[in-house]
Amino acid sequence: MVVGPLMLELGVHPQVTAATSAVMVLFSSSAASAQLLMMGRVNKEYAALFAAAAMVAALSGVTLTKRLVAATGRLSVIVLVLAAIICTGALLTAVFGGVAIAQAFSNGSDLGFHSICEV
């Protein structure tokens, strides 16, 4: 989310920026998944289902973006898709986080703030 827009600002070709961002996401998510798998915190059936859905979504996104670039002849479509994904992610994070905090607050639940001296 940070490197993609930064690379675009530096004048890197949009297709190179999108590919570089995708590879960085692949490595970071693979490392996190491997760590959780080694810790025994992964529901393997759910992970397999999620992996299949993610693969279908990724292939659909690449195909759609490729068709949009071919139809319009503009590489700016890649930039707009990247911006839309970042904005959607930020908005959904804020909305779901706000809803969770509001529910916890209304239930009188612990909001997760503790003294730094507690162990």
A tleap script that builds the chain and sets N, CA, C and O, in Angstrom:
source leaprc.protein.ff14SB
mol = sequence {
  NMET VAL VAL GLY PRO LEU MET LEU GLU LEU
  GLY VAL HIE PRO GLN VAL THR ALA ALA THR
  SER ALA VAL MET VAL LEU PHE SER SER SER
  ALA ALA SER ALA GLN LEU LEU MET MET GLY
  ARG VAL ASN LYS GLU TYR ALA ALA LEU PHE
  ALA ALA ALA ALA MET VAL ALA ALA LEU SER
  GLY VAL THR LEU THR LYS ARG LEU VAL ALA
  ALA THR GLY ARG LEU SER VAL ILE VAL LEU
  VAL LEU ALA ALA ILE ILE CYS THR GLY ALA
  LEU LEU THR ALA VAL PHE GLY GLY VAL ALA
  ILE ALA GLN ALA PHE SER ASN GLY SER ASP
  LEU GLY PHE HIE SER ILE CYS GLU CVAL
}
set mol.1.N position { 0.826 -1.196 0.000 }
set mol.1.CA position { 0.000 0.000 0.000 }
set mol.1.C position { 0.862 1.249 0.000 }
set mol.1.O position { 0.395 2.312 -0.410 }
set mol.2.N position { 2.079 1.154 0.438 }
set mol.2.CA position { 2.954 2.315 0.484 }
set mol.2.C position { 3.880 2.335 -0.723 }
set mol.2.O position { 4.080 3.379 -1.343 }
set mol.3.N position { 4.442 1.182 -1.051 }
set mol.3.CA position { 5.447 1.133 -2.108 }
set mol.3.C position { 4.825 1.380 -3.484 }
set mol.3.O position { 5.439 2.038 -4.324 }
set mol.4.N position { 3.615 0.864 -3.727 }
set mol.4.CA position { 2.972 1.044 -5.031 }
set mol.4.C position { 2.811 2.509 -5.417 }
set mol.4.O position { 3.316 2.927 -6.460 }
set mol.5.N position { 2.121 3.294 -4.603 }
set mol.5.CA position { 1.992 4.720 -4.938 }
set mol.5.C position { 3.335 5.447 -4.979 }
set mol.5.O position { 3.521 6.363 -5.781 }
set mol.6.N position { 4.265 5.045 -4.123 }
set mol.6.CA position { 5.588 5.673 -4.128 }
set mol.6.C position { 6.309 5.403 -5.446 }
set mol.6.O position { 6.915 6.304 -6.025 }
set mol.7.N position { 6.241 4.171 -5.908 }
set mol.7.CA position { 6.881 3.838 -7.182 }
set mol.7.C position { 6.238 4.589 -8.340 }
set mol.7.O position { 6.931 5.036 -9.254 }
set mol.8.N position { 4.919 4.727 -8.305 }
set mol.8.CA position { 4.242 5.488 -9.353 }
set mol.8.C position { 4.687 6.949 -9.344 }
set mol.8.O position { 4.891 7.554 -10.397 }
set mol.9.N position { 4.834 7.502 -8.147 }
set mol.9.CA position { 5.275 8.895 -8.019 }
set mol.9.C position { 6.698 9.074 -8.536 }
set mol.9.O position { 7.048 10.129 -9.065 }
set mol.10.N position { 7.512 8.039 -8.381 }
set mol.10.CA position { 8.893 8.097 -8.860 }
set mol.10.C position { 9.006 7.865 -10.367 }
set mol.10.O position { 10.099 7.932 -10.930 }
set mol.11.N position { 7.879 7.594 -11.011 }
set mol.11.CA position { 7.872 7.445 -12.469 }
set mol.11.C position { 8.077 6.030 -12.964 }
set mol.11.O position { 8.347 5.822 -14.147 }
set mol.12.N position { 7.955 5.057 -12.082 }
set mol.12.CA position { 8.085 3.665 -12.505 }
set mol.12.C position { 6.853 3.287 -13.320 }
set mol.12.O position { 5.743 3.723 -13.015 }
set mol.13.N position { 7.049 2.484 -14.345 }
set mol.13.CA position { 5.962 2.048 -15.231 }
set mol.13.C position { 4.857 1.386 -14.396 }
set mol.13.O position { 5.171 0.590 -13.511 }
set mol.14.N position { 3.571 1.687 -14.649 }
set mol.14.CA position { 2.471 1.123 -13.842 }
set mol.14.C position { 2.439 -0.403 -13.793 }
set mol.14.O position { 2.116 -0.981 -12.756 }
set mol.15.N position { 2.771 -1.059 -14.903 }
set mol.15.CA position { 2.759 -2.517 -14.894 }
set mol.15.C position { 3.871 -3.068 -14.003 }
set mol.15.O position { 3.680 -4.079 -13.327 }
set mol.16.N position { 5.018 -2.417 -14.000 }
set mol.16.CA position { 6.118 -2.839 -13.132 }
set mol.16.C position { 5.734 -2.608 -11.671 }
set mol.16.O position { 6.020 -3.438 -10.808 }
set mol.17.N position { 5.088 -1.482 -11.405 }
set mol.17.CA position { 4.648 -1.171 -10.047 }
set mol.17.C position { 3.657 -2.219 -9.544 }
set mol.17.O position { 3.785 -2.707 -8.421 }
set mol.18.N position { 2.674 -2.563 -10.370 }
set mol.18.CA position { 1.667 -3.552 -9.968 }
set mol.18.C position { 2.312 -4.917 -9.736 }
set mol.18.O position { 1.977 -5.602 -8.769 }
set mol.19.N position { 3.229 -5.315 -10.609 }
set mol.19.CA position { 3.886 -6.612 -10.452 }
set mol.19.C position { 4.761 -6.641 -9.205 }
set mol.19.O position { 4.778 -7.635 -8.479 }
set mol.20.N position { 5.486 -5.555 -8.957 }
set mol.20.CA position { 6.344 -5.493 -7.777 }
set mol.20.C position { 5.514 -5.553 -6.502 }
set mol.20.O position { 5.877 -6.257 -5.559 }
set mol.21.N position { 4.411 -4.827 -6.462 }
set mol.21.CA position { 3.530 -4.854 -5.295 }
set mol.21.C position { 2.959 -6.248 -5.079 }
set mol.21.O position { 2.859 -6.713 -3.943 }
set mol.22.N position { 2.590 -6.908 -6.155 }
set mol.22.CA position { 2.030 -8.258 -6.042 }
set mol.22.C position { 3.054 -9.235 -5.488 }
set mol.22.O position { 2.720 -10.074 -4.652 }
set mol.23.N position { 4.286 -9.138 -5.940 }
set mol.23.CA position { 5.331 -10.044 -5.448 }
set mol.23.C position { 5.615 -9.778 -3.973 }
set mol.23.O position { 5.831 -10.715 -3.204 }
set mol.24.N position { 5.618 -8.505 -3.573 }
set mol.24.CA position { 5.856 -8.175 -2.169 }
set mol.24.C position { 4.732 -8.716 -1.288 }
set mol.24.O position { 4.990 -9.219 -0.194 }
set mol.25.N position { 3.503 -8.618 -1.749 }
set mol.25.CA position { 2.368 -9.167 -1.005 }
set mol.25.C position { 2.483 -10.686 -0.925 }
set mol.25.O position { 2.215 -11.278 0.120 }
set mol.26.N position { 2.880 -11.312 -2.024 }
set mol.26.CA position { 3.043 -12.766 -2.045 }
set mol.26.C position { 4.046 -13.217 -0.992 }
set mol.26.O position { 3.769 -14.142 -0.229 }
set mol.27.N position { 5.212 -12.570 -0.945 }
set mol.27.CA position { 6.234 -12.989 0.013 }
set mol.27.C position { 5.814 -12.718 1.454 }
set mol.27.O position { 6.004 -13.572 2.319 }
set mol.28.N position { 5.250 -11.553 1.724 }
set mol.28.CA position { 4.878 -11.247 3.112 }
set mol.28.C position { 3.727 -12.133 3.594 }
set mol.28.O position { 3.743 -12.606 4.731 }
set mol.29.N position { 2.747 -12.355 2.751 }
set mol.29.CA position { 1.625 -13.202 3.166 }
set mol.29.C position { 2.047 -14.666 3.275 }
set mol.29.O position { 1.550 -15.386 4.141 }
set mol.30.N position { 2.953 -15.113 2.414 }
set mol.30.CA position { 3.449 -16.487 2.506 }
set mol.30.C position { 4.235 -16.695 3.793 }
set mol.30.O position { 4.102 -17.731 4.445 }
set mol.31.N position { 5.054 -15.714 4.159 }
set mol.31.CA position { 5.822 -15.824 5.401 }
set mol.31.C position { 4.897 -15.861 6.614 }
set mol.31.O position { 5.102 -16.660 7.528 }
set mol.32.N position { 3.890 -15.008 6.624 }
set mol.32.CA position { 2.949 -14.999 7.740 }
set mol.32.C position { 2.160 -16.311 7.792 }
set mol.32.O position { 1.939 -16.860 8.872 }
set mol.33.N position { 1.743 -16.805 6.646 }
set mol.33.CA position { 0.997 -18.071 6.604 }
set mol.33.C position { 1.853 -19.236 7.081 }
set mol.33.O position { 1.375 -20.096 7.821 }
set mol.34.N position { 3.116 -19.269 6.661 }
set mol.34.CA position { 4.008 -20.341 7.084 }
set mol.34.C position { 4.228 -20.299 8.591 }
set mol.34.O position { 4.260 -21.337 9.252 }
set mol.35.N position { 4.377 -19.096 9.127 }
set mol.35.CA position { 4.574 -18.959 10.572 }
set mol.35.C position { 3.349 -19.472 11.335 }
set mol.35.O position { 3.486 -20.227 12.297 }
set mol.36.N position { 2.161 -19.064 10.907 }
set mol.36.CA position { 0.941 -19.517 11.583 }
set mol.36.C position { 0.739 -21.023 11.428 }
set mol.36.O position { 0.256 -21.684 12.346 }
set mol.37.N position { 1.106 -21.559 10.278 }
set mol.37.CA position { 0.992 -22.997 10.054 }
set mol.37.C position { 1.922 -23.763 10.986 }
set mol.37.O position { 1.530 -24.781 11.557 }
set mol.38.N position { 3.158 -23.276 11.143 }
set mol.38.CA position { 4.110 -23.930 12.045 }
set mol.38.C position { 3.672 -23.834 13.503 }
set mol.38.O position { 3.999 -24.705 14.308 }
set mol.39.N position { 2.938 -22.786 13.844 }
set mol.39.CA position { 2.462 -22.618 15.212 }
set mol.39.C position { 1.195 -23.437 15.469 }
set mol.39.O position { 0.742 -23.529 16.609 }
set mol.40.N position { 0.621 -24.032 14.418 }
set mol.40.CA position { -0.581 -24.836 14.563 }
set mol.40.C position { -1.845 -24.009 14.721 }
set mol.40.O position { -2.812 -24.471 15.327 }
set mol.41.N position { -1.855 -22.800 14.188 }
set mol.41.CA position { -2.998 -21.912 14.346 }
set mol.41.C position { -3.817 -21.762 13.073 }
set mol.41.O position { -4.549 -20.785 12.918 }
set mol.42.N position { -3.699 -22.720 12.164 }
set mol.42.CA position { -4.398 -22.626 10.883 }
set mol.42.C position { -5.413 -23.752 10.767 }
set mol.42.O position { -5.080 -24.922 10.957 }
set mol.43.N position { -6.645 -23.395 10.457 }
set mol.43.CA position { -7.668 -24.380 10.123 }
set mol.43.C position { -7.425 -24.757 8.664 }
set mol.43.O position { -7.697 -23.960 7.766 }
set mol.44.N position { -6.920 -25.951 8.425 }
set mol.44.CA position { -6.463 -26.330 7.085 }
set mol.44.C position { -7.586 -26.355 6.044 }
set mol.44.O position { -7.366 -25.997 4.887 }
set mol.45.N position { -8.793 -26.779 6.453 }
set mol.45.CA position { -9.909 -26.800 5.504 }
set mol.45.C position { -10.290 -25.378 5.089 }
set mol.45.O position { -10.516 -25.095 3.913 }
set mol.46.N position { -10.353 -24.498 6.078 }
set mol.46.CA position { -10.672 -23.096 5.793 }
set mol.46.C position { -9.574 -22.460 4.937 }
set mol.46.O position { -9.864 -21.691 4.021 }
set mol.47.N position { -8.328 -22.781 5.236 }
set mol.47.CA position { -7.205 -22.220 4.477 }
set mol.47.C position { -7.252 -22.680 3.025 }
set mol.47.O position { -6.989 -21.891 2.117 }
set mol.48.N position { -7.583 -23.942 2.798 }
set mol.48.CA position { -7.669 -24.454 1.425 }
set mol.48.C position { -8.799 -23.771 0.664 }
set mol.48.O position { -8.632 -23.407 -0.501 }
set mol.49.N position { -9.941 -23.595 1.309 }
set mol.49.CA position { -11.065 -22.911 0.675 }
set mol.49.C position { -10.721 -21.457 0.359 }
set mol.49.O position { -11.028 -20.956 -0.723 }
set mol.50.N position { -10.083 -20.792 1.312 }
set mol.50.CA position { -9.690 -19.401 1.117 }
set mol.50.C position { -8.644 -19.277 0.009 }
set mol.50.O position { -8.692 -18.336 -0.783 }
set mol.51.N position { -7.700 -20.221 -0.052 }
set mol.51.CA position { -6.683 -20.192 -1.100 }
set mol.51.C position { -7.309 -20.344 -2.482 }
set mol.51.O position { -6.920 -19.662 -3.430 }
set mol.52.N position { -8.273 -21.236 -2.584 }
set mol.52.CA position { -8.949 -21.423 -3.873 }
set mol.52.C position { -9.724 -20.170 -4.278 }
set mol.52.O position { -9.686 -19.759 -5.437 }
set mol.53.N position { -10.423 -19.566 -3.321 }
set mol.53.CA position { -11.174 -18.340 -3.620 }
set mol.53.C position { -10.226 -17.202 -3.993 }
set mol.53.O position { -10.521 -16.422 -4.898 }
set mol.54.N position { -9.094 -17.101 -3.304 }
set mol.54.CA position { -8.121 -16.054 -3.610 }
set mol.54.C position { -7.513 -16.249 -4.996 }
set mol.54.O position { -7.259 -15.278 -5.708 }
set mol.55.N position { -7.283 -17.497 -5.375 }
set mol.55.CA position { -6.723 -17.770 -6.698 }
set mol.55.C position { -7.704 -17.375 -7.797 }
set mol.55.O position { -7.316 -16.771 -8.797 }
set mol.56.N position { -8.966 -17.714 -7.608 }
set mol.56.CA position { -9.990 -17.347 -8.592 }
set mol.56.C position { -10.116 -15.822 -8.674 }
set mol.56.O position { -10.211 -15.263 -9.767 }
set mol.57.N position { -10.117 -15.157 -7.523 }
set mol.57.CA position { -10.226 -13.694 -7.510 }
set mol.57.C position { -9.021 -13.041 -8.174 }
set mol.57.O position { -9.175 -12.072 -8.918 }
set mol.58.N position { -7.822 -13.562 -7.913 }
set mol.58.CA position { -6.616 -12.995 -8.516 }
set mol.58.C position { -6.627 -13.169 -10.029 }
set mol.58.O position { -6.323 -12.231 -10.766 }
set mol.59.N position { -6.972 -14.357 -10.491 }
set mol.59.CA position { -7.031 -14.581 -11.939 }
set mol.59.C position { -8.102 -13.719 -12.602 }
set mol.59.O position { -7.900 -13.201 -13.701 }
set mol.60.N position { -9.240 -13.569 -11.931 }
set mol.60.CA position { -10.300 -12.712 -12.463 }
set mol.60.C position { -9.849 -11.263 -12.527 }
set mol.60.O position { -10.108 -10.575 -13.514 }
set mol.61.N position { -9.170 -10.790 -11.475 }
set mol.61.CA position { -8.689 -9.417 -11.452 }
set mol.61.C position { -7.658 -9.139 -12.525 }
set mol.61.O position { -7.699 -8.096 -13.178 }
set mol.62.N position { -6.734 -10.065 -12.709 }
set mol.62.CA position { -5.710 -9.889 -13.749 }
set mol.62.C position { -6.351 -9.883 -15.132 }
set mol.62.O position { -6.007 -9.058 -15.979 }
set mol.63.N position { -7.279 -10.801 -15.355 }
set mol.63.CA position { -7.952 -10.877 -16.650 }
set mol.63.C position { -8.759 -9.609 -16.927 }
set mol.63.O position { -8.701 -9.066 -18.030 }
set mol.64.N position { -9.503 -9.142 -15.939 }
set mol.64.CA position { -10.309 -7.937 -16.109 }
set mol.64.C position { -9.434 -6.714 -16.368 }
set mol.64.O position { -9.727 -5.909 -17.252 }
set mol.65.N position { -8.368 -6.579 -15.600 }
set mol.65.CA position { -7.474 -5.433 -15.776 }
set mol.65.C position { -6.809 -5.479 -17.146 }
set mol.65.O position { -6.683 -4.450 -17.811 }
set mol.66.N position { -6.385 -6.658 -17.569 }
set mol.66.CA position { -5.763 -6.814 -18.893 }
set mol.66.C position { -6.737 -6.415 -19.998 }
set mol.66.O position { -6.355 -5.742 -20.955 }
set mol.67.N position { -7.994 -6.830 -19.864 }
set mol.67.CA position { -9.004 -6.468 -20.863 }
set mol.67.C position { -9.289 -4.970 -20.864 }
set mol.67.O position { -9.466 -4.366 -21.922 }
set mol.68.N position { -9.332 -4.364 -19.655 }
set mol.68.CA position { -9.569 -2.919 -19.575 }
set mol.68.C position { -8.431 -2.125 -20.219 }
set mol.68.O position { -8.666 -1.140 -20.920 }
set mol.69.N position { -7.199 -2.566 -19.973 }
set mol.69.CA position { -6.049 -1.892 -20.586 }
set mol.69.C position { -6.087 -2.057 -22.095 }
set mol.69.O position { -5.815 -1.108 -22.831 }
set mol.70.N position { -6.421 -3.251 -22.561 }
set mol.70.CA position { -6.492 -3.486 -24.007 }
set mol.70.C position { -7.627 -2.679 -24.641 }
set mol.70.O position { -7.465 -2.150 -25.741 }
set mol.71.N position { -8.766 -2.578 -23.966 }
set mol.71.CA position { -9.914 -1.856 -24.525 }
set mol.71.C position { -9.683 -0.349 -24.552 }
set mol.71.O position { -10.060 0.322 -25.513 }
set mol.72.N position { -9.070 0.178 -23.507 }
set mol.72.CA position { -8.877 1.627 -23.433 }
set mol.72.C position { -7.554 2.075 -24.022 }
set mol.72.O position { -7.415 3.221 -24.451 }
set mol.73.N position { -6.585 1.176 -24.043 }
set mol.73.CA position { -5.262 1.547 -24.531 }
set mol.73.C position { -4.489 2.414 -23.548 }
set mol.73.O position { -3.470 3.004 -23.908 }
set mol.74.N position { -4.957 2.493 -22.332 }
set mol.74.CA position { -4.314 3.332 -21.315 }
set mol.74.C position { -3.848 2.471 -20.143 }
set mol.74.O position { -4.590 1.635 -19.627 }
set mol.75.N position { -2.606 2.698 -19.742 }
set mol.75.CA position { -2.080 1.995 -18.584 }
set mol.75.C position { -2.546 2.622 -17.281 }
set mol.75.O position { -2.334 2.062 -16.205 }
set mol.76.N position { -3.178 3.779 -17.374 }
set mol.76.CA position { -3.669 4.445 -16.165 }
set mol.76.C position { -4.754 3.619 -15.468 }
set mol.76.O position { -5.053 3.849 -14.296 }
set mol.77.N position { -5.333 2.672 -16.178 }
set mol.77.CA position { -6.337 1.790 -15.577 }
set mol.77.C position { -5.712 1.037 -14.408 }
set mol.77.O position { -6.361 0.829 -13.383 }
set mol.78.N position { -4.453 0.628 -14.560 }
set mol.78.CA position { -3.768 -0.094 -13.492 }
set mol.78.C position { -3.642 0.785 -12.255 }
set mol.78.O position { -3.851 0.323 -11.134 }
set mol.79.N position { -3.301 2.049 -12.463 }
set mol.79.CA position { -3.172 2.988 -11.353 }
set mol.79.C position { -4.519 3.178 -10.663 }
set mol.79.O position { -4.592 3.198 -9.434 }
set mol.80.N position { -5.574 3.316 -11.440 }
set mol.80.CA position { -6.904 3.512 -10.877 }
set mol.80.C position { -7.372 2.271 -10.109 }
set mol.80.O position { -7.988 2.395 -9.051 }
set mol.81.N position { -7.084 1.088 -10.633 }
set mol.81.CA position { -7.453 -0.141 -9.934 }
set mol.81.C position { -6.687 -0.241 -8.620 }
set mol.81.O position { -7.260 -0.603 -7.592 }
set mol.82.N position { -5.396 0.077 -8.649 }
set mol.82.CA position { -4.593 0.053 -7.424 }
set mol.82.C position { -5.131 1.049 -6.400 }
set mol.82.O position { -5.223 0.729 -5.214 }
set mol.83.N position { -5.484 2.243 -6.846 }
set mol.83.CA position { -6.039 3.253 -5.943 }
set mol.83.C position { -7.383 2.804 -5.369 }
set mol.83.O position { -7.660 3.024 -4.190 }
set mol.84.N position { -8.212 2.179 -6.197 }
set mol.84.CA position { -9.512 1.705 -5.729 }
set mol.84.C position { -9.353 0.611 -4.671 }
set mol.84.O position { -10.093 0.584 -3.688 }
set mol.85.N position { -8.394 -0.283 -4.872 }
set mol.85.CA position { -8.161 -1.352 -3.903 }
set mol.85.C position { -7.673 -0.774 -2.578 }
set mol.85.O position { -8.135 -1.190 -1.515 }
set mol.86.N position { -6.751 0.172 -2.630 }
set mol.86.CA position { -6.223 0.784 -1.411 }
set mol.86.C position { -7.326 1.535 -0.670 }
set mol.86.O position { -7.450 1.411 0.548 }
set mol.87.N position { -8.121 2.308 -1.394 }
set mol.87.CA position { -9.211 3.073 -0.762 }
set mol.87.C position { -10.268 2.145 -0.165 }
set mol.87.O position { -10.762 2.389 0.936 }
set mol.88.N position { -10.610 1.090 -0.885 }
set mol.88.CA position { -11.595 0.139 -0.382 }
set mol.88.C position { -11.092 -0.545 0.885 }
set mol.88.O position { -11.839 -0.698 1.851 }
set mol.89.N position { -9.826 -0.955 0.879 }
set mol.89.CA position { -9.248 -1.590 2.057 }
set mol.89.C position { -9.230 -0.664 3.264 }
set mol.89.O position { -9.549 -1.079 4.378 }
set mol.90.N position { -8.855 0.597 3.039 }
set mol.90.CA position { -8.823 1.560 4.146 }
set mol.90.C position { -10.224 1.823 4.685 }
set mol.90.O position { -10.423 1.895 5.897 }
set mol.91.N position { -11.191 1.964 3.789 }
set mol.91.CA position { -12.568 2.218 4.202 }
set mol.91.C position { -13.144 1.039 4.979 }
set mol.91.O position { -13.760 1.225 6.028 }
set mol.92.N position { -12.946 -0.173 4.465 }
set mol.92.CA position { -13.483 -1.353 5.150 }
set mol.92.C position { -12.811 -1.581 6.505 }
set mol.92.O position { -13.463 -2.002 7.460 }
set mol.93.N position { -11.519 -1.303 6.584 }
set mol.93.CA position { -10.824 -1.427 7.864 }
set mol.93.C position { -11.411 -0.462 8.883 }
set mol.93.O position { -11.653 -0.835 10.031 }
set mol.94.N position { -11.640 0.774 8.465 }
set mol.94.CA position { -12.213 1.775 9.373 }
set mol.94.C position { -13.637 1.403 9.786 }
set mol.94.O position { -13.994 1.523 10.958 }
set mol.95.N position { -14.446 0.956 8.836 }
set mol.95.CA position { -15.843 0.628 9.137 }
set mol.95.C position { -15.930 -0.569 10.080 }
set mol.95.O position { -16.601 -0.495 11.109 }
set mol.96.N position { -15.257 -1.673 9.740 }
set mol.96.CA position { -15.345 -2.867 10.584 }
set mol.96.C position { -14.689 -2.642 11.937 }
set mol.96.O position { -15.180 -3.138 12.952 }
set mol.97.N position { -13.596 -1.907 11.965 }
set mol.97.CA position { -12.963 -1.584 13.242 }
set mol.97.C position { -13.853 -0.715 14.102 }
set mol.97.O position { -13.957 -0.929 15.310 }
set mol.98.N position { -14.498 0.274 13.485 }
set mol.98.CA position { -15.418 1.146 14.223 }
set mol.98.C position { -16.613 0.394 14.762 }
set mol.98.O position { -17.042 0.632 15.891 }
set mol.99.N position { -17.155 -0.514 13.965 }
set mol.99.CA position { -18.296 -1.319 14.419 }
set mol.99.C position { -17.881 -2.213 15.585 }
set mol.99.O position { -18.618 -2.331 16.564 }
set mol.100.N position { -16.717 -2.838 15.490 }
set mol.100.CA position { -16.254 -3.708 16.576 }
set mol.100.C position { -16.026 -2.918 17.858 }
set mol.100.O position { -16.370 -3.384 18.944 }
set mol.101.N position { -15.453 -1.738 17.740 }
set mol.101.CA position { -15.219 -0.905 18.931 }
set mol.101.C position { -16.541 -0.431 19.513 }
set mol.101.O position { -16.710 -0.419 20.733 }
set mol.102.N position { -17.485 -0.039 18.656 }
set mol.102.CA position { -18.791 0.413 19.141 }
set mol.102.C position { -19.517 -0.711 19.879 }
set mol.102.O position { -20.122 -0.474 20.925 }
set mol.103.N position { -19.463 -1.922 19.348 }
set mol.103.CA position { -20.101 -3.056 20.012 }
set mol.103.C position { -19.436 -3.368 21.346 }
set mol.103.O position { -20.115 -3.626 22.340 }
set mol.104.N position { -18.111 -3.343 21.365 }
set mol.104.CA position { -17.394 -3.610 22.609 }
set mol.104.C position { -17.690 -2.529 23.638 }
set mol.104.O position { -17.842 -2.822 24.824 }
set mol.105.N position { -17.769 -1.301 23.196 }
set mol.105.CA position { -18.045 -0.188 24.102 }
set mol.105.C position { -19.459 -0.285 24.668 }
set mol.105.O position { -19.669 -0.072 25.863 }
set mol.106.N position { -20.432 -0.607 23.809 }
set mol.106.CA position { -21.822 -0.700 24.277 }
set mol.106.C position { -22.036 -1.902 25.191 }
set mol.106.O position { -22.904 -1.861 26.063 }
set mol.107.N position { -21.262 -2.970 25.009 }
set mol.107.CA position { -21.367 -4.148 25.864 }
set mol.107.C position { -20.568 -3.994 27.151 }
set mol.107.O position { -20.667 -4.833 28.047 }
set mol.108.N position { -19.792 -2.949 27.248 }
set mol.108.CA position { -18.952 -2.751 28.424 }
set mol.108.C position { -17.738 -3.655 28.428 }
set mol.108.O position { -17.117 -3.874 29.468 }
set mol.109.N position { -17.401 -4.180 27.253 }
set mol.109.CA position { -16.255 -5.083 27.152 }
set mol.109.C position { -14.946 -4.311 27.247 }
set mol.109.O position { -14.900 -3.089 27.105 }
set mol.110.N position { -13.891 -5.068 27.493 }
set mol.110.CA position { -12.552 -4.502 27.535 }
set mol.110.C position { -12.168 -4.064 26.122 }
set mol.110.O position { -12.285 -4.844 25.177 }
set mol.111.N position { -11.720 -2.843 25.980 }
set mol.111.CA position { -11.348 -2.327 24.671 }
set mol.111.C position { -9.892 -2.614 24.324 }
set mol.111.O position { -9.413 -2.207 23.266 }
set mol.112.N position { -9.198 -3.303 25.198 }
set mol.112.CA position { -7.835 -3.693 24.903 }
set mol.112.C position { -6.772 -2.754 25.418 }
set mol.112.O position { -5.586 -2.983 25.182 }
set mol.113.N position { -7.163 -1.696 26.119 }
set mol.113.CA position { -6.192 -0.767 26.673 }
set mol.113.C position { -5.827 -1.224 28.075 }
set mol.113.O position { -6.696 -1.384 28.931 }
set mol.114.N position { -4.561 -1.428 28.299 }
set mol.114.CA position { -4.068 -1.865 29.600 }
set mol.114.C position { -2.897 -0.991 30.000 }
set mol.114.O position { -2.276 -0.325 29.171 }
set mol.115.N position { -2.619 -1.010 31.267 }
set mol.115.CA position { -1.448 -0.313 31.759 }
set mol.115.C position { -0.200 -1.020 31.235 }
set mol.115.O position { -0.173 -2.248 31.156 }
set mol.116.N position { 0.817 -0.268 30.884 }
set mol.116.CA position { 2.034 -0.898 30.383 }
set mol.116.C position { 2.790 -1.605 31.500 }
set mol.116.O position { 3.728 -2.355 31.227 }
set mol.117.N position { 2.400 -1.382 32.749 }
set mol.117.CA position { 3.064 -2.034 33.884 }
set mol.117.C position { 2.482 -3.404 34.178 }
set mol.117.O position { 3.086 -4.176 34.922 }
set mol.118.N position { 1.314 -3.731 33.611 }
set mol.118.CA position { 0.701 -5.030 33.865 }
set mol.118.C position { 1.392 -6.106 33.048 }
set mol.118.O position { 1.862 -5.871 31.935 }
set mol.119.N position { 1.439 -7.277 33.627 }
set mol.119.CA position { 2.049 -8.402 32.914 }
set mol.119.C position { 0.996 -9.431 32.589 }
set mol.119.O position { 1.303 -10.461 31.988 }
savepdb mol mol.pdb
quit
